Amino acid sequence: MVGIDGLRSRRLGRFPCGWFYFERSDHVDVVRLLAYAQDLETILGDLNQDP
């Protein structure tokens, strides 16, 4: 989707938004809940940056 390894998304039924998350062996790390009309590449782009 935005070129981030392991990032997954799940659409929320009939709503135009979705959860963006990483699956781990013992938990799920939810990154953001975003509307699909937003610029996802820009918003999620900070995940590829080193802290």
Backbone torsions as a table, in degrees:
resi	resn	phi	psi	omega
1	MET	NA	-64.7	180.0
2	VAL	-118.4	15.0	176.3
3	GLY	75.9	26.6	178.7
4	ILE	-109.0	115.6	-177.6
5	ASP	-57.7	128.7	175.3
6	GLY	84.6	-9.6	179.8
7	LEU	-71.5	129.6	178.7
8	ARG	-120.7	163.4	176.4
9	SER	-140.5	153.7	178.4
10	ARG	-136.4	122.1	179.3
11	ARG	-73.5	146.5	-178.8
12	LEU	-98.2	83.1	176.5
13	GLY	47.9	-123.8	-177.6
14	ARG	-90.6	5.5	179.8
15	PHE	-87.4	145.0	-178.2
16	PRO	-84.2	50.6	178.5
17	CYS	-149.7	170.3	-178.4
18	GLY	-155.7	161.9	174.1
19	TRP	-86.8	137.7	173.8
20	PHE	-116.1	127.4	-169.3
21	TYR	-154.5	166.3	172.5
22	PHE	-117.5	133.2	175.0
23	GLU	-89.1	130.5	175.6
24	ARG	-113.2	172.0	-177.4
25	SER	-66.3	-30.4	-176.4
26	ASP	-123.8	3.9	179.3
27	HIS	-165.8	177.0	177.3
28	VAL	-122.1	129.4	175.4
29	ASP	-97.7	107.3	177.7
30	VAL	-82.0	125.2	-177.5
31	VAL	-91.1	-52.6	-176.7
32	ARG	-155.7	155.5	166.0
33	LEU	-111.9	115.3	-173.1
34	LEU	-131.3	148.8	172.0
35	ALA	-78.6	141.7	-178.5
36	TYR	-69.4	-15.5	178.7
37	ALA	-76.6	-12.4	-179.5
38	GLN	-79.1	164.6	177.2
39	ASP	-80.1	88.5	-173.0
40	LEU	-62.6	-38.5	-178.8
41	GLU	-62.7	-40.1	179.0
42	THR	-71.1	-45.0	-177.8
43	ILE	-65.4	-43.7	-177.5
44	LEU	-87.0	-8.5	-178.4
45	GLY	-58.8	-29.3	179.9
46	ASP	-66.7	-14.4	177.9
47	LEU	-71.0	-24.8	179.3
48	ASN	-85.3	-7.9	-177.0
49	GLN	-87.4	143.0	173.9
50	ASP	-75.3	142.0	179.4
51	PRO	-68.4	NA	NA
